[in-house]
Amino acid sequence: MIVTLVIVAFILMLIGAPIYLALGTGALVALALFGSLPLDVVAQRIFAGLDEFSLMAIPFFIFAANIMASGGMADRIINLVQLMLGRIKGGLGLAAVVSSLFFGAVSGSSPATVASIGKPLYPRLIKQNYPEGFSAGLLVSAGALGIIIPPSVTMIIYGSVTGVSVGSLFMAGIGAGLFFALVLSMYVLIRTRSFKDIPISEKLSFGEKFKIIKDASWGMGVPIIILGGIYGGVFTPTEAAGVSVIYALFVTVFVYRDLSVKELYNIVLDSSKVSAQVMIVIALASIVGWVITISGLSNDISQLVTGNTLTILIVINLIFLVGGMFLDGSSLIVILAPLLVPIGMNAGIDPVFLGILITVNCAIGMYTPPFGLNIFIASPIMKLSIEKISKAAIIYVMISILALVILILVPEISLWLPNYIYGK
């Protein structure tokens, strides 16, 4: 059954069929040929794949991210970070990392972070004599912070298919996201020491500094409201997503006044399309996960994957790391998490910790050639070929894998905050 599913899905993807269609058709053909259940169960499973309260947060976070990107919030965040770091050599490179971290804490999306931060920041980097390859690779890799730092759409999907608390995942993501940003920042500082013609930002007057801080402070309020509200018990992650939309609309329409009615209509339309694309992938990928479960593959893999905890952890990470090169994180998690997470839990691995590692693997896959989504998002924005950005991203993939290894070996980096909150 599984062999049939894989062959059909692979053939369809080779001829250019969308991932969701390839996965769904493969599962349907496998069930038709080898399944003992009526095919109308497939429709029930599609509905069941979306019938999760936590998944309601995804369209809200996508909508909020698009509002903030179009409403000038990304530009103001970049200006604030450049104010803080511009007097350091390589400060604008550091600003790319920190701006992506801040915007990721607003959007929960890696592609949205690359588009929102890359569009205004890439020309600034080039203007200040940063090499094209360095700048492109930095922005596509830093954009991946959008799904590591909370709120993260990827963590929401993981929580929905495994039953792990999304709030705990968000808390663990703070440590992992900050560490990931630190590793990228260290590389930027070391690499830019060899750049000779990079200018240091000019000193600004008190009035200019105050205006930058005042404008950006509204944007900084989003992660405070979202995370503070969740951890303070005021609202759930799904309710926090709805609040973020209201706050983003208020700031962009009434404070910044950068959003017209026509632009808002286009944002609603675009957000609906993106939400539909994500949801249909989750729905049809859930069928694949169900087929894997009823086929008994989980038990077979449980018997094959033996060894100590570290060995099992490495195997799970390798599967997601390689899979991330070809499939988006949403599909990977819906298909593989129900299969592999129970194996990890049986080996004594904390499911929250495992969720963070899987999220980081998915993040790395976003800029790993040949099919990293961030690379395809960045290409038209930066007016660079896919090949050039892919080549530039390789060094950042290597650095990110190093950071992943450290996260595996030192679980406390991710778990210190949830353990402290819950008194473990």
N, C-alpha and C positions, 0 to 999 in steps of 0.2 A: 504493500500500500504506500509506504513512505517513498520507495524508489520511484513509483509511478508519479507521485506528487512532485518530486524533485525534477524528474525528467520533463514533465509537461510544463512546469513553471519555468525551467531553464530554457526550453525551446521558445516559449512565448516571449521571454525577456530578450532572447537573442534576436528575434524578429521585430523588436521595438515595442512590445506591449507594455503598458504601465505595470508597475510592480504589483499594485493591488489586484489588477485583473489576472496577472500571471499566477499569483498566490491563490486567489479564489478559484480560478479554473482548475489549477492543479489539484486542489483539495476536492473539488466537485467530481472530477474525473476519477480520482482515487476512491472516493466513496461509492460512485456509481459502479465501478468494476469490482471492488473488493468489500465494500461495506455491507453490513446486514441491517442497517437502519434505513427507514424511508428518507428520501432526499429532502422532504419538506422540513426535516430537522435543521437543514442548513440555514433556512430563513430564521428559525428560532435562535440559532447560534449567532447569526449576524446581529440580531437585536440584543442578545445577551452580552455580546462583546462591547456594546455601547451603553448598556444599562448599568452604569456606574456613576454615582453622584460626583465622585472626584473628577471624572472626565469633563464635567460641565465647566471646569475651570479653564480648559484649553482654549475654547473660542473667546472667552473673556480676556485672557492674557494676550492672545494674538491681537485682539481688537485694541487693547490698551497700548501694546507695543507699537502698532501702526499709528495710533493717534500721537504718541509721543515722538515718534520718528518724524512724522510730517509736521508736527507742531513746533519744531525747532528746539526740542528738549535736548537732543543729542549734541547739537552745536554748543549749547550752553554748558553742558557737562564737560565737553572737550575744553572749552575756554577756562573753566574752573580748574581742571586738572593741569592744564598747561601753565596756569598762574602758579600752581603749587610746585611744579617740577621743571618749569622752563629755564631756571637758572642753573640746572645741572647739565653737564655735557651728556647728550643722549636723552635729554629730558622729554623731547617730543616723542621719541620711541617709547619711553616709559609711559607717556600720556596715552599712547595707543592701548597699552595693557590695562592701565587703571580706568580709562574711559570705558573700555569694553567690560571691565568688572562692574562698574557702576551701572552701565546701561543693561547689562545682563541681569542685574538685581532688580531691574524694572521690567524687562521684557520676557525673560524666561525662555528665549529662543536664540539659537546660535545664528541662523541665517539673518534674522532681523538685526542682530548685533553687528554682524559683518556689514550689512547694507547701511545701517544707520551711522555707524562710526567710520566705516571705510570711505563712504562717499565724501564727507567733508575733510577727513584727516589725511587721506592718501595724497591729495594735491599739496597739502602743507608739508608733508614729509619730503616730497620730491622738490618742492621749492627751497627747502632747507638742506638740499644736497644729500639726502639719504638715498642709497642705491635702490633702484626699482625692485630688485629681487628681495632684498632685505625687508623693504616696506610691505610688499605684497604678502610675503610669507608671514610676517609679523601680524598683519591685520586678520588674515584668515585663521591663524592659530589662536590669537587672542579672542577672536569672536566666539570660539568654542566655550569660553567662560560663561557664555549666556545660558548653557544648559548644566553647568557644574554649580554655579552660585545660585542660590534660591532667589525667587521662585523659579523652578525648572519644569518645563513641560515634560521632559523626559522622566523626571522623578515622579511626576503625577501619573504617567502611564505605568511606570514600574509599580507604584503603590497600588494602582487599580487592578493589576493582573496578579499580584502576589499577596495582597491584603496587608502589606506593610504600611505603617503609619506615614502619611505624607509629611506631617509635621516633623517627625523624627528624621526623615530623609532631608528635609530642608535644613534642620539644625546641623546635621552631619555635613551637608554640602557647604556650609560656611567655612569650616576648617579646610576642607578639600579645595574649595575655590580659591581661598586666600593663599594656600600653599602653591597651587598651580600658577597663580599670578606671580607669586614670589620667584618661582623658578624661571618663568619667562622674563621677568624683570632683571634677574641676575645675568641672564644671557645677553639681554639688550645692553646692560652696562658694560659687560666685558667686550662685546662685539663692537660697540660704538667708540671704544677707546682708540681704534685704528682709523676711524673716520676723521679726516683732517679739516674738512671745510664746513663742519656743522656749526652754525651760529648758536649763541646763547641768547635767550629772549631778553629784550630790553626791559629795563625797570619801568613799572607803571606808576602813575600817581595814585594817591589814596582814593580819589574819587573813582578812577577806572577800576581799581581793585574792588571797591565796595559794590560797584554796579555788577561786575562779573559774579561776585559771591551772592548778591541779592537775587540775580536772575536764575542762577543755578540752584539756589536753595529750594525752590519749588520742585525741581526735578528730584532732588535728593530726598524729598519728603515721601516719595512713592515706596522705596524699600522699607523706610521706617514704619510707614502705616501698615504695609503688608506683613512684614515679619513681626513687628511689635504687636499687631492685632492678633496674629496667629498664636504667638508664644504667650501673649497676655490672656489668652482664652476669650478674646472678644468675638472672634469669628473663625470659621473653618478656612482652610486654603481655598475652597471653592467660593465661599463668600468674600474672601480677600480679593479674589480675581475680579468679582463684580465691583467691589469698592475701588479697585485700581482704575477701572474704566471711568467711574464717576469722577474720581480725582483728576485723571488725565484730561477728561473733557473740560472740567472746571479750569484747570491751569492753562491749557492751550487756547481755550475760547475766551475766557474772561480775564486772565492775567497776562499771558503773552499776546493774545489777540492775533495769532498767526494762522488761524484755521477758519476758512470760509465754509459756507454751507455746501458749495460744490465739492470742495476738498473732502469734507466729512462724508458726503455721499460716496465718493470714490473709495474712501477708507473702509466704509461699511461693506461695499461691494468686494473689495480686495480681501478683507478679513473673512468674509463669508466663503470666498473661494478657497483660501488657504485652510480654513477650518474644515471645510468639506473634504479637501484632499487628505488632511490628517486623519479625520474620522473614518473615511472609507478604508484607509490603509489599516487602521486599528480594527475595524469591523471584520474585514476579510482575512487579516492576519490571525484574528482570533479563531477562525475556522481551522486554519493550519495548526494552531496550537491544540485545538480540540482533537483533530485527526491524529496528531502525534500522541496525544494522551490515550485515546481508545485503541491505538495500534499496539500499545504495550512497549513502545520504544523507551519510555522513561525507565521502566524496570531493567531493560537490557543495558541501557547506558549506566544505570546505577551499579550493575554488576561489573561492567567493564572499567568504570572510573573508580579505581581503588587506590589507596595510598594514604599518606598523612594529609593533614589539613592544607599545608602549603602546596603540595602537589596538586590537589583538587582545585585549589584557588588559582594556580597558574594555568591549569587546563581550561577552566571557565573563562579566565581573562583572555587567553589566546583565541578561544572560539569567538568571543565578542570582538576582539581586536581585528581578526581576519574578516569576520562577517561585516564589520563596520566599513570595510573598504568597498563593499558591493551593495549593501542595503542601508537604508536610513535607520536611525536608532529606534524609532517607533515600531517599525516592522520587526526588527531584531528582538526587541524586548517582549512584544506580544507573542512571538513565535517561540523564543528560546527560554525566557524567564520561567514560565510554568514548568519547563522541563528540567532546567539546571539549578534553579534556586532551591528546590527541595533536596537535591543531592548535596548542595553546599550546607544546608541547614542540618542534614543528617551527619555531616562531618564536623558539626559544631561551629560553623561560620555564622556570625551575626548577620541576619538578613538585611539590616540597615547598612552595615559595612559593605556587604556584597552589592547592594543597590548603588552605593556611591562608586564602587569600582566599575560596575557595569556602565554607569552614566559617564564616567571618565573615558572608558573605552569607546563608547558611542561618540563622545566629544572628539576624540582623536580621529575617529573615522570620518568626521565631518571635513577634515582637510588632508586626508590621506589619499594620494593618487591610487587608482585612476579615476574613482568616482566620488570623491569628496564633494559634498554639496556646497560647502563654503567656497571652494575653488570656482565652481560654476556661477555662484552668486557674484563673486568678486570680479570675474573676467570682464563683463561689460562695464562695471563701475570704474575699474582701473584702466580699461582699454588695453589690456594685456592678454596674450593668448593663454589658453588652458595649459599648454605645455610649459610655458614660462613660469606660471604661478605654481604648477605642480612641482617643477624642479626646485623652486625657491622654498616650497613647503617641506621638503624632505628633512632638512636640518631641524626644523621645528617639531616634526614627527618624532625624530630621534630624542630630542630633549624632553618631549612630552612622555615618551615611553620611560625615560629615566625617572621622571616625576611619578609616573604610575607605579614603577617598581618600589620607590620609596614609600608611597601610600600603602602598598601591599605589606611591606615589611614593618611599617609603623602605623598600625591601625588607630592609635591614639590621635593622630593628626585629624582624622575624620570624626572619631567618636568621643572626643573629650567633651564637647558641648552637650550632646544628648545625655552622656553619662553623668555630667555635672548636674544637668537639669533634673534628671530622674533619679539622682542619688545612687548610681551604680558604682 
